Amino acid sequence: MLAGIVGFTAPVGLAAQEETGIFSLNLGLFLWTVILFGLTLLVLAKWVFPLISGGLERRHEKIQGAIDEALSARDEAQSTLARQEAALEAARSEAREMLENARQHADGLRKEILEEARAQQAQMLDDARREIGHERDRLREDIRREAVDLALAASERLIRTRLDAEDNRRLVHEFVSDV
């Protein structure tokens, strides 16, 4: 077949060699160009274009899948962000509540401590007053004993000097009133 095609084009090739110029038409070259273009187009259409088309389709599907995944991830991220913001706000609210409870508890403790301190202060004052009262009573008793001892000593002196009863009473009475 190739010999037939070559034989067919040979006379055309000789005729083409006779005409030379920019606008001259070489029919053999034209025919081979059209045949090769058709064969190339047939090979491209049968094997190459489907590969390219399949590759482009796969690439399109991959890109579309990536876009869908990105949109899904964005939606999930937004929902996660909303949940986290809600959890953060709940945590802040709980922290504020805990701080308020701690303040109230601290105020209660402060009041309780102040009340205990006041009660202890009052108890200490009462104890001190009682102690002072006991000490005062003891001192009074000591003074009385001393006064009695002094009165007895004075009486003893009086007895030694032999005073009369009137003088004894007067001296003891003066002594006791001075004390």
Secondary structure, 3 states (H helix, E strand, C coil): CHHHHHHHHHHHHHHHHHCCCCCCCCHHHHHHHHHHHHHHHHHHHHHHHHHHHHHHHHHHHHHHHHHHHHHHHHHHHHHHHHHHHHHHHHHHHHHHHHHHHHHHHHHHHHHHHHHHHHHHHHHHHHHHHHHHHHHHHHHHHHHHHHHHHHHHHHHHHHHHHCCCHHHHHHHHHHHHHHC
